[in-house]
Each structure stands twice: as C-alpha cells, then as structure tokens.
Amino acid sequence: MYPLLLIRYGELSLKGKNRRVFENILLENIRKNLESVEHGPLTQTFGRIYLATNGNWRELAERLQSVFGIVSVSPVLKRDLDLDDIKAGAVAVVADTEGKTFKVETRRSNKAFPLTSPEISRVIGGHVLANFPHLQVDVHNPDFVLNVEVRQEGALLYSQIIPCLGGLPAGSSGKGLLLLSGGIDSPVAGFLAMKRGVQVEGLHFHSYPFTSERSKEKVIELARQLSRYNRRGSMKVWIAYFSEIQKALQQSSYPALSITLMRRFMLRIGTALAERERAYALITGDSLGQVASQTMESIHTINAVTAMPVYRPLIGLDKQEIVNLAVQIGTYETSILPYEDCCTVFVPKNPATRPTIEQALRAEAELDVDGLIEEAIAKTECVEVSFSEL
C-alpha cells in the first residue's frame, strides 16, 4: 500500500553552507544500513529524503530507526494532483489507521493547485467523515492526524510518524577512539558519541592469560552490535596487548594506586593510537562517582597524562539510566556475560579514591612506562566488524 517512506532529518537543516556534507554522510549511512534489504531508489529533495519500498516498508523503517541523523519516518501513499484521487488516497490511509478522532493537516507547497491548504483540509475531512461514520473530528487532541502534502511531484498522504534516533550522522563530527571494556557502560558511551556524529573506533585492553579469549570475543560482539549505529555500519576494534603492564602493576609498591596507574596507561596508549589513526578524542564510560577510578580526584589524576580531549558522555548518568540505555541499544545482554576484563581481574581491596598526580608519578617512577607502552602498541591488532554480520 505504501510505495514510499518519507525520511525526515532535523539538525542537519541548520548546518548552512556545510549542510550538503552532513546530508551526503547521512545518505551514505542509510545506503549501507539497507544494503542487505530489498528496496527501491533513494531520492532527496530539500529537507527530506524519500525511499521507494517494495512492499516491505516496515522492515525498512525498522532498519532506519538505527541510523543517526534521522528524526522520523512515515509510510506514504502517493496520489496524482487530482482532488478525487487525493480523496481516494485519504480513505485508504484512514482505513489503515487506528483511532476514533482525527484531524486533517495540509501543506501546499505547490501553489498552482487550485485549492488552498484550509480548503483541502475541509474537503478531505468531510470525505473521510462520509466514509467513516464512527470517526469524529478533534482539532486539539486527535487520536491521529491525516497529513496531506501537495507538492510539485504529486500529493503525499500519511498518518503514521515513527520516531527515530535523531542526532547527527555518525562520521559527520570526526573520529573518536572508544575505550571499550566488556562492561555495560562503555558501549553506551560509544552509542552517545555516535549520536553526536562521531565515527567511533574501539580500543580494548586484553590481558591474556589473565583474561580469556572469550572475554575478547565478548568485546568484539559488543562492537558488532554497536556497528549498526556507526558510520557505514562497521567498526574497527583495536586489541591492545596489556599483559606485561598488568604484571608490572601487580609488582608495584603502591597496590592502592593500581587502578589509577592502569587507567593512566590506558589513556597514554589510547592517545598514541588516536594520534596515529587520526582520531581527535578519546571516549570513556566514566560516570562521576560510580567507582573509585571515577571520583573527581581520580579522573583529574588519570586525565593528566594526555592533552587529547576525553569525552565522557555518561558523566551525569546513574547506573540505572545507563542500564536502561544499554537495554535500548541491544548491548546489555552481551555486557553481562560473565567474562572478566582487565579492569576487573586485579582490583585492589582498598583502591585509592582520591589519588594525586604526585602520588601517581612517584609510583610510576618504579616502572618502565615508555617501554611498556611501546610494547603494548607494537603488539596491538585490529579487527573490523560489521552490522551485516549479525
């Protein structure tokens, strides 16, 4: 019944001279997301995109709901610029819509059409009432709105508006490196960074044999689930060799600082890799005060090792809010699989909650910091995963 999906985008329309760049990235992400699904041509007019369906509009709409930059989609019936044809289309759309009250909203961008917008609404509303006696008009709080758009190419009719993710197209704001653990928080942080247009690559610290191969596979699966929201529906994951660093920290004279020192190593490695791969920020799953390494003092001391921006999208969220988002984006069930990562294997009994930079530097004086980082980066491997593999 619906040969078209109307795709709307919001913030992109405010981008001025750069608007075309954002639109092209959005179109690229849409095409990639729909690569394995049958569909017709994708066309664009000012401020909106149309996707021709092959009778599978529900499947296509579901796919589009995971593309950042899209505000909403609507299944659309197209009719000729003939009033009787528009009336027939209105009856077909209303017959497919649930509700007891309605109103008609008309937008007439084609000023050559003989009736004005209010006149079209009155005629179509009267025709609907004549064909559906159980319906009533409610202009203030209707159960549904019958939208009629009279454009140059024809009349478009629809009643459903399916909300999507909004935000900016992933990749339109540059590249960022996500410190991706196997937990609940970091995948959600990556998702929120993508919402603001960041093309995300993952960096995971693997400490075999202290952590199992299954823990690495778990992280790769999390990346695969996140890739549906990322640019081009794919995601690179860098697996950093972290075993020697963990061993060195276990022999340190400052056990209470081990988590602080570990995270300082992570930011150093992340910075070096980001600079090499031309990423412009690190992204972490820190939530202020959630654990010892996420107190104000800990974050200050950990952050001191890098001049690169560190984005913390979860900083003001509590655990339940983060869990709710993880469930929403589909990463929660994987995140709670019982495979430990390097952040949980060697947690000290009494971790420092207010470490200072001076204390961290004193502890690091015992370590071959540069050598350990160089070895970790040299042994780092890259895996690329794709949404199409799910």
N, C-alpha and C positions, 0 to 999 in steps of 0.2 A: 504493500500500500504506500509506503513512504520511499520515494526514489532518491531522496536527498537527506543528508544530515547537515544541519546548519551548525557551524563551529564558531563560537564567539571567543574573543580574547579581550582582556581588559587593559592592564598596564601598558601593553605594547603600543596602544593607540596614543599614548602620551609621550612617545620617545622622539618626536620631532624628526630631525634630519637622519637620525640613526634608526628610525623605525624599520626601514627595509632590512637592515641587518638582523634585527630581532625576528622579523617575520620569516626570513629565509631559514633561520635556525629552527624556528617552530615547524615550518613545513618539512624540513629535513627530519626532525624528530618524529613527526606524525607518520611520514612515509616509512621510516624504519620500524616504528611500532606496529604498523599494519602490514608489514612485509609478508607475513605468513597467512594473511587473511584475504579472502577474495573481496574485491571492491572495485568500483569504477573510478573515473578521473577525480583528481583533487584540484579544485579551481579556487581562485581568490579574487575577491572584489574589495573595494575599500572598506576596511574594518571588519571583514568577516571572510570565512572560508567555507566552501561547500564540498562535501564528499558524496559522490554518487554511490548508492548502495546497490547490492544485487539481491535485495530481499532479506539481507542479514543485518539490518540496521542495529538491532540490539547487541549483537556481537561486536560490531564496530564501535558503538557507543561505549561499551564496557572497556574496550581497549583504550579509547581516547580519554577515559577517566584517569589514566595513569600518566598522561602527558602534561608536564608543567607548562604553563602559559595559556592553557585553555580554561576559560571560566565556566562555560556550559555548552551543552549540545542539545539540539532539538531535532526530532524526526519531522521532516517537512514534506507536505503534499504540494505539488506544483500544478497550477492551472493556467490556461490561457487568459489573456486580458479581455475576458468576456464575462459580463455580470452573471449570466446564467451558469456558466462553467464554474465561476467562483462560488456561487450558491451551492452547487452540487458538491464541490470540494469541502465546503463548510459542513455539510451534512455528514460526509464521510468521516471527517476528523472528529466531530462531536459524537458520532456513533461509536468511536473507538476510545472515548474518554469517559472516565467515571466522575460522577458528581451530580448534585441536584440544582446548583445555582451556577450561573456563568455571566460573563460579560464579553463583549467584543472590543478589541483594541485594533485600530487600523493605522498603518503608517503608509502614506502615499508619496514615495519619492519620485514616482513617475507622474508629473503634473499634467501630462497630456490625457490622463484618464479622466473621463467626463464628470465623475462624482468626487466630492471632497471626502476627506477621511471620516468626519462625523456622519456624512450621508451613507457611506459604505457600511459603517458600523450599524446604523439603524436598519438598513435593508437586510444585511446579513443576520442581524439579531432577530428581526421579525420572521425571516425564513426559518431560522433554527427553531423558534418557538412554535411555528406552524407544524414542523415535522417532529418535534419532541414535546408534546403537551405536558409532560411531567416536569420539565425544566422551568426555572424561574430566573429572571434577571436580577443580579445583585451587583451594583457597580462599586460597592465599597469593600465587600469581603466575599468574593465569589469562590466557589469550590474550584473552578478552573477558568482560565482566560483563553478565548479563541483569538489567536493573533492572525491578522491579515496584513500582509505586506504587498503593496502594489508597486512593483519595480519595472524597470525597462524590459527585463527578460521574461516577465510573467508575474503571476500572483502566487505568493507563498502562504500556506496556511499551516498552522501548528498549534498545539495546546500543551505539549509537554516541554518542560525545561529541565534538563538533567544536569545537576551541579557537577563540576569537575574541580581539579586541584587549584587552578588559578596560578598565581606567581609568575615567574619569568621562565622562558625556555631554558632548560638545562644546557649549559655551554655558552650562554649569552653574556655571562659575567666573568668568564675566565676559568682557569683550572685551579682546583684546590686538592690537597692531599689529606685524606681522612685517616686518622689513627684508628684502625678498625680492629677491635678486640672481638672475642666471641660472645660478649655480653649483650645486654638489652640496649644500653644507652648509645653506643657509637653508631650503630646503623640508623637510629632515629636522627642523630646529629647529621649524618650524611644526607638523609632524606630532606631535612630542613634546609641544608646548604643548597641542595639541588633546587629547592623551591625558589631560592633567590638567584637562580641562574648559574650556579656553579657546576662546572663539569668535574665530577668527583673521581679521583683515583684512590684506592685503598692502600694502606701500609699496615701490614700485620707483623708482629714480632713473634717468631716461632723459636721455641727453646727445646728442640728435640735433643735428648730423650726425656727431658723433664716434662714436656708436654707431648701428647701423642700425635700421630698422623691424623687421627680422627678430629682432633681439635683444629688442625689446619683445614681439613675438608669442610668442617663446620663453617669456618670463616669464608671459605670460597663459596659455599652455598649461600651465606648471607649476602655476599657481594652479588651473586647471581640474582637473588631476589631484589636487591636494590637497583640492579642494572635496568629494570623496566622503567625506572624514573629518570635515568641518566641520559646524557646525550647519546644519540644513535642507538639507544637500548643496549649498550655494552659498558663494561667497566674493567679497568686494569686493576690488579691487586699485586702489590709488591710484597714478597715474603722475605722479611729481613732475618738473617741468622743472628740469634740473640743468646745462644747457649753460653758462650765464653763470658759475656757480660754478666749473666746470671751467676755463673760460677765465681767471678771476681767479687760480686756484691755479697755473696754468701761468706766470703772470707774477710770481709771488711770489719774494721774495728768499731763500726758505727751501725749496728744492726737496726736501730730505731729509724735510721735515715734511709734504709734500703729502698723503700718505695719512692721516696723523693729522688734519690740518686737514679733509680731505674727510669723514672719519667724524664729526668733531665737528659739521660742518654737517648731516650726515645725522641725528644724534641730535637736534639742535635742531629740524629740520623735522619729524622724527617726533614729538617731544614736542608741538609746536604742533598738529599734525594730530590726535594722540591726544586731546589735551585738547578740541579742537573736536568730535570724534566720540565722546566719552565712552568712550574706551578707558583702561584702567588700568595698562598696562605696554607697554613695547617688547620685542620678541623679536629676537634676533640669532643668527646661525650661528657665533659665535665658539667656537673650540676652543683652549684655552690653549697658547700657544707654537707654533701651527701656521704662522703667518706673522708678519711684522714688526708688523702692527697688532694682533696678539693676544698679545703679551707682557704680563706683569703690569703693567709700566710704561705700555705703550701703552693698555691697557684703562683704567687709572686716569686717564690724561690725557684720553682720549676721553670717558669717562663723566662727567667733571667738569662738562660743560655742561648736565646735566639732573638734576633732582631726582626724576624719574619712575623707578620700578623698571625695570630692564633685565634680562629673563630670558635666560639663556644655556644652553639645555638640553644643548648639546654640549660644555660646558666641559671635561669629563673624558674625552671620547672621542678615540681616534686616528683617522686618516684612513680606515683600512680598516674600522673599525667604522661610521663614517659612511656609507661607500660601501655596505656591506652593508645598512644600513637603507634607503638610497636605492633599492637594487635591490628590496628587500622591498615598499616602498610604491609603486613604479612610477614614480618621478621620475628615476631615474638616466639612462636613455637620452635623455631630453629635456635634462637638465642638461649632458650632454657634447657637445651640438650646438655647432659651432664659431662661435658668435656672441658677440662680446665685449660686456661691460657696462662701466659707468663705473668699476668697481673695478679693471679690468684694462687699460684703454686707456692710462692715464697713470701707470703705475707707475715711480717713480724708480729709477735704477740702484742707489743706495745708500740705501734708506729708513731712517729713524731707528727703531731698535728699543727705545730707552729714552728716549723724549721726556718732557719735564716739562711741567707745566701752565704754568710761567713761560715756557718756550720757545714754547709754542703761543700764549699771549696776546701775546707780542712779535710773532710772525708775523702774527697776526690784526689787529694794530693797523694794518697796511697796507691792510686790506680793509674794504669797506662791508658788514660782517657782517649787520646788520639789514636793509639794503636788498636784499641778495642773497637772504636767507631770505624776505622778503616777496614778492619777485618769483617765487621758486620755488613758494611756496604758492598764490599767485594764479593761476598757470598749471597747477596740478595738476588732472588729470582723473581720473574714476573709471570703472572698468569692472567689471561684475559677471558672474561666470562660474558655471556650474553643472555638477555631475557628470552631469546628464542630457544634456548636450551632447556627452559623449564618445562 
